[in-house]
Amino acid sequence: MAQDAYFDIDQRVRNTLARVFHLSAAEIGGDLRMGHSPFWDSMGHMQLLIELEKEFSLTFPTYEIAELLSTEAIIKTVEKYVQDRLPG
Amino acid sequence: MDLLRNSISGIDFLFLIPVLVCIAASALVGLLPKLRSRYGLLTISLLATVGVYRRAILGYVLINLVTYLFVLGLDRIPSSSQLQRQHRWRWSIAAMLVLVFVFLAGRYYQLETRPVSLGVTLFYFSLNMWALLRLITLLWEFGSGRVAKPSPLAFVTWLALPFTLIGPILRYSQFAQQLPLMYGPQRTEGIDSKEWWRKLFWATGQISLGLLLSGFQISLAGSANSLSRWEKVAISFSLTPWSFYLLWAGYFKFMEGLAMFWGLSLPPSFNRPFGRRNLSEFWANWNMTATSVFRDYFFYNRWGLAKVHLYLNTLIVFLMVGVWHGLNGYWVLWGLLHGIGFCAYLWYRTNKQRFAIWQHKILDAPLRLAAPLATYLYVCSCWFLPPTILKLIR
């Protein structure tokens, strides 16, 4: 069950990346990093942040925004906040 | 020949002091292996700092000491729970604001020029643009929990590093990662390689050319009244940007090469910024260590609002960059012009589809060529236009 939830986060993060940076399904696999897509620059990063916050209904602390520079880092951070929100 | 003589006479040779200090610092470590120790490097760093700051050393020590004491105080706040971490973060934000306020007050009241006599004449206040950014990165990284409390030795070595005294920015996290390597056996790896010599050669060339161009510009400024408006425009769009770029790109590259003697890897600062297709690309390649601090801390920020506002953030960041350069109308306008340009590009990028009608095989090539030229002209205009605008306002 927990694994499903994590898979869900992984997939939702990747889908958000694909939507914001106009990437195909093949391109969003693996660990995509800032700069890999021409759209993922500082402006694109903020657009991604807005979409991620909408997607997961969360607010990243300011100091963490500059750390979310790869798919892996984003997934890890989102998982951390989603887990914090779970009851118990 | 006269042109060359005039250019040389206009050069500000004080710029070479930090260069010479850093050459001496690296040569000492290269020639005397015994100095490659914690206290050896610390001693050279302190001597280099005195050499660069000279009479402002008292002010430089004071501001850094106060900041370090604050970090020690901040460390007393426990950080095991989310609430405690937030508490520490808020205190570090407050400290950053105080630091910015002190920096601005120092500029406004020109505190850096007020001496105190202690046998020798010293200045009790010194917080230049690079020292401010460096301390802000420390407060940010420590307050957010990214780095642990620096030891006094690590802190002093970091703030007194000869290669970063007047830029570029080496964040404390980047420095702390490399600290063990500075005393390790691999510290001089890469020195004497073909690439290293090429880097130093280019950097020296850039500095020399930058100095000559700035000297030429200064000699021309002496006869500014006899220059026509178009000659002034030509200088602003050619000499001014290139002399500044070559000088500082060369200086930072030179520092990167020299820092390798200490086993340090400095992040790159300039990556051919002129000729980029838009303002976003220009800023991503211009003075990168400083720009990245503004981007990471102030552009990636929600400013206490529930939603991120890209246009607002853009204007805030460029106004801050402007004021960082100088607390006067010129730099505020410079920041505003860049902010407006960046917002326009942001708007264009978000609404690119509307311009699909312009995409045409015949038009594409000229547009591709026009984009770097337009970006270059806009960047130069931001340096050139503020005095004219200020005159119009007054």
Interface residues (C-beta under 8 A of the other chain):
Chain A: D41 S42 M43 H45 M46 Q47 L49 I50 T59 P61 T62 Y63 E64 I65 A66 D84
Chain B: Q82 W89 W140 G143 S144 R146 S280 E281 A284 R295 D296 Y297 F299 Y300 N301 R302 A306 K307 V308 L310 N313 L346 R349
